[in-house]
């Protein structure tokens, strides 16, 4: 009888663990539709950006918050709908939180309904955001990183609603925002 009780306890412990795994898998897949990004765009920037922006892990940890370090340096993902920048539609420029490189404009931003800031293009036409094939988590995606400091930004998908057909799905923690100065 004692042996059966252990089996039942073991089985009942597995159910919550499996539930957590399913929830995490669903969360990771929430922003993963349209993964057929053209291979001719991957690792093929129009011109190379100066990339001598080298810092040690200790230097990064001193300049970034722990959350930013997790996203930018460890390729983490923030929770969906957690960034104030997701709902920001003020006029201005989005910059890399790691090095300040201007990456996107407010004119390139749209509501991607995925929980992360979404853009249909980048500043510079291919020299500021590097695209890298990503085979992590059992998926084939295209990771986007800052071409200057190598900071992880997010991923790009071919399901954008604008004429470019692109959706740069970006972690808000990897961005800063410079509001456009009003001219009088």
N, C-alpha and C positions, 0 to 999 in steps of 0.2 A: 504494500500500500504506500509506503514511504517513497519508493521509486517512482510510482505513478504521479505522485504529487510534485516531485521535482520536474518531471517531464511537462506537466501542465503549467507549472510556474515558468519554465524555460520557454514554452510556446507562447504563453501570455506576454512574456517580456519581448519576444520577437515582433509582435504586432505593432507596438508603438515605434520601434526602431524602423520597421518597414514603412510605416506611415510617414515618419520624418524623411526618409529617403525619397519617397514619392513626392512629398511636398517640395523638397529641395530641387528635384528633377523638374517638376512643373515650373517652379520659379525661374530656373535657369533657361528653360525653353520659352518663357513668356515673350521674350524679345528676340526669338531666333528664327522667325519666319523669313522666307526669301533669301536663302543662303547661296544663291548662284552668282555671286559677284564675279564679274568678268576677270579671267586670269590675266588678260593683257594689262590690267590696271594694278595688279598685285606686284609689289616690289619694282615698279617701273615708273618712278616719279619723273616728271618732265625735266627737272634739274635738281641737282643735289644741294641740300642746305648745309651750311656749316654746322658740323656736329661735334665740335671739340668741347662740348659742355660736359665735363667729367667731374663727378663727385663721388666720394666714398659713401658707403651705406651710413656711416656715422654722420657725415655731413648732411645727407638727405634727412636723417632722423632729427637733426637739429633745426632744419628749415621747414619741414612738413609736419602737419598734425599726424598722430598715429593712423587716423582714418585715411588721410591722403597718402601716406606712405604705403598702406595696404593696397590701395587702388593703383597708384602710379608706379610703385617700385616692385610690388609683389603680384601684379596683374589681378587684383581683387575686383569685386563688383559690389557697389553699394546697393542697398535695398531699393526696390522700385518706389517711386513717388516720395523719396526721402530728401531730394535736393530742391532747394528754393529756385534753382536755375531752371528746373523743368518747366515751371509756370511763368518764368520771366520772359516777357516779350517787349521789354524796353529797348530803345534804339541804342546800339553800341557794339562792342567787340568782345568776343570770348577768347580768353588767352589760356595757355597752359599754366596750371597752378604750380608746376615744377620750375619752369624757367621764364615764364612771361611771354613766350612766343605767341603772336596773334594767329589764331587758328580758324575762327569762324566769325561771321558777322550776324547781326540780328536779322538781316534780310535773308540769310540762308537757313534760319531756324523755322521749324514748324512743329505743331503738336503731333507727335508720332503715336500718341495713345498707348505707349508702352511703359511709361513710368520713368523714362530717362530723357534728358535733353536730346532732341533730334535735329539734324541739319541735313540739307540736300546737297551741299557742296562745301568746299573749304577755301580759305584764302590762299592765294598763290598758285592755284591750279595744279597741285600735286607735289609741291616742294616742301610743305610744312607738316603734312601728315603722311607717315609711312604706313604702307599696307603689307601685312605679313600673314601668310596662311597659318591658320590655327586649328590643330587637330585635337585640342583638349576636350575633356568631358564627353568623348564619344561623338563629337560633331565635327563637321568641316565648316569653318567660318573664316572670315577675314578680320584679323585684329588690326586696330588702328593705334599707332603710337605717335607721339610728338617726334618729328624728325630731328629736332635739335637735342633734346635731353633723353629721348627714348622712353619717356613716361607713357604708361598704358592709359589709353583714353577710353577704349571700348571696342566696338565692332561695327562693320559696315555691311549693309544688306541691300539687295536689289528690289526692295518693295516700297520705295518712297513714292508719295503721291504727286510729286511735282514733275516737271519735264525732265529732270535728270534721272528719275527713277531710283535715286540713291537715298538711303537712310543711314546717316552716321549716328549710331546709337551710342551716346557718350555719357560716361559717369560724371555727374555734376561735381563730385569731389576732385576730379582731374582738371577742372576749369576754374578760372576767375572771370570776372566780368568788368569791363570798363565801359561805363555809361557814356554815351555821346554827350559832349558839352553842348548846351544850347547856345546858339549864336543869336545875338541881338542886332 
